[in-house]
Amino acid sequence: MNFKNMKPIISLSPHVHGGDSVQKNMFGVCIALIPALIASLYFFGLGSAIVLLTSVAACVFFEWAITRFILGRERLTICDGSAVLTGLLLGFNLPSNLPIWIIIIGALVAIGIGKLTFGGLGCNPFNPALVGRVFLLISFPVQMTSWPLSGQLGYLDAETGATPLALMKLAIKEGDTSYLDQLPSAFDMLVGQTGGSLGEVSALCLLIGCCYMIWKKIITWHIPVSILGTVFVLAGLFHLIDSSYANPVQVILAGGLMLGACFMATDYVTSPMTAKGQLIYGCAIGVLTVLIRDFGSYPEGMSFAILIMNGFTPLINTYVKPKRFGEVKK
């Protein structure tokens, strides 16, 4: 064979494929959400099923419709699992009695504005499900803050009540620790016997899903641990200074903190690439979450904290760069 006439083929790294793919990782996260999905169906019944099915179906439809008829792309992306995952995460951020038409609007915003406006998967600077959730929270505050109590299997006729975060907010605002006495026990919040969005039930199931993703190397421990650790320390300091602030265990188990730390802040596209960057990112999310919860207008601050730090991700990636080898010393 004459090697002199052969043209070398030079391609970009990586040259070794690890076997991962977008589809594999997306559906891996969906599998990790199964325990929380079962818990939400158990505690909210028909309402949970309607909200999640509507959210997933609407996200997949808008992904297909916008990609095909507005962007004019021949290659469809609805099979890579990203639209399904966005629909699940959006559904987990909604109450179980939310009207279908509002869910569809949220799905349109999540896919159309949060994702495809920036070019699709891999180009979006903000988590699409959180973009949809925050848009609905600002646009429909009454419907988005009417939380059905746990254990009701109905849909629109479900009885609503105060969530643990709402009680914590009242305790801080009024300086009255009696509100904290009305909180569910830490065990009830751990297993899911509390009101809130679908993803606020059963912190235990969310932790099981997080451990599964770490075991499968879908995510690393840096972001979840740094968020939860920062919230625990900061909430503990506030509790020691003033007893009207809830204890750190209750703070971690309440609201969407566990869902956000394990499944939303860890999004590949919108989180930093390096381990050091992820620790900085996670600690900042933890600080912002506690500050917004305690001093902001909304009881929950996780969504806003993640979106704010999504915007800082490029800056963190620029500041925290991995060491380069083979560099010529100046």
MOSUL-V846036 format. One line per field, one symbol per residue. ss: DSSP state (H for helix, E for strand, - for the rest). Layout:
ss: ???
This chain:
ss: ---------------------HHHHHHHHHHH-HHHHHHHHHHH-HHHHHHHHHHHHHHHHHHHHHHHHH-------HHH-HHHHHHHHHHH-------HHHHHHHHHHHHHH--HHH---------HHHHHHHHHHHH-HHHH---E-----------E---HHHHHHHHHHH---HHHH----HHHHHH------HHH--HHHHHHHHHHHHH------HHHHHHHHHHHHHHHHHHHH------HHHHHH---HHHHHHHH----------HHHHHHHHHHHHHHHHHHHHH------HHHHHHHHHHHHHHHHHH-----------
